[in-house]
């Protein structure tokens, strides 16, 4: 684990997070979908721990859930993510 992640509360596999995009079902205009995709790509492609392939975070909704999601997609997205989250530090 990289030093920067040692105090984070939770982790989720970057590949698992990458596939979370399949839970987004609503039709979004291109400019909104690009924002959503940028956040997903930021975590799954760039900001994961390079030593073990996990994404470390403290607050699921503030860090990993795109704010542009509809209420229904947000709920589905969070439910999917919660299945893959591991507690690292309490």
N, C-alpha and C positions, 0 to 999 in steps of 0.2 A: 504494500500500500504506500502511495506517495505521502510524504510528510504533510502536505496541505490537507489531506483527507483524514488524518488521524483523529480529529475531534468531531467529525461529522456524526450525526445521530443514526442515519439510515444509509442503505445502499440498495441499488437495483442493477441488474445486469444491463449493460449498454445495448446488447442485442435485443433483450426483452423489451427495453424501452423503445427501441427503434420500431419494433413491430406493434407498439401501442397505437401507432397511427391508423391501424386498421379499424380501431374502435370509433374513429371519427366518421360519422355517416351522413351528417347534414351537408347540403350543398352550400358551399361558401363561395363568394366572389373571389376571383383570382388574387386580388390584392390582400384579402384577408387570409386566404389559404397559404399564401407565401409567408405571412407572419407566423402562422402555425407551424409550417414546415421548417422555417428558420429556427424556431425554438427546438423542435424535435432533432434537427440536424446538429444544432449547437451541442446538445448533450450526447447524442448517440455517435456522432462522428468526430467531435473535437474535444469536448470537456469531460471525457471519462478518464478514469485512472489508468494510465498506460501500463502499470505493472500487473493489474489483475482484471481489467476490462469492466469494472463496476463504475457506476455513477454514484458518487457520495453526495448526500444533501441533508439539510436540516428541516426543511418545510416543503412537503410535497406540493401543496397548492401554489405557494409563492414561487417555487423554483422550476417545477417540472410540468405544470398544467398550463397550457396556453390560455390566456385570459379571453381570447376571442371565441372560445367554444360556446355553443348554445348550452342551455341548462341540461338538456338530454344528453348531448355528447360529453359534457363535463362529467356527469354522473357515471356514464358508461366508461369513460376514460379512467377516472379515479378508481372505480371498482376493478378494472383490469390491472392497473398499476399496483394496487394494494396486494394483489395475489403474489407479486414478485418482490415485494419489499422485505428486506432483512434489517433487523435492529442491530446496530453496531455498537453504539454507546448510549446508555440511558441517561 
